[in-house]
Amino acid sequence: KDALQEIVDNPDDYTSASVEAAQKALDEADKVPAGLPVGKDNVYQDMIDNATDAMNQVLDSIEKKADYTEFDKVVDELENIVNNPDKFTDETVQAAKDALNDAEDISKDLPESAQDQLNEATSQLQKVVDAAKEKADYSGLDEAIKEAEKIVNNPDDYTEESVKNAQDALDAAEALNKDLEKNDENQAIIDGVIQDLVDS
């Protein structure tokens, strides 16, 4: 009974079917009155033997749950991407969302015998994390746009050339891809647009 109780007390370590079977066997065992005499000719011996056999059968069929440590870790990383869309490209965020949908289809109750299946699923999810692309740094762009808009919206306070330069810079900012991948080349493009806005 102690072995069965151990299973019931630690449901996260075993498949739900194993936990249910262990609980059922314990319930059946509890129906056998405590303190019954044992012996070959004892009228209660069959009851005791049957309960013991039932518990042993359950113990023989118990399956520990697969190890979800790496799987859960990758799911957390995917959720981090989805929850921080400003830090990652749109394509990356969408891929992470799709991967999380796939992860939801994977049973959270796989037995140890299916560890390879879980590992393969984890590997596929990890590929999405590994391919994640951070978004370039656009900080400063919004503020620079606001300053340039002040010039364009108040043409009487500035020279015609200043207004034209500000409008050109705003047009360039409007045309700028707001989903560029983080790399030196793309960052230089963004920084150039911001500088043009500031200089206007």
Disulfide bonds with the S-S distance in Angstrom:
none
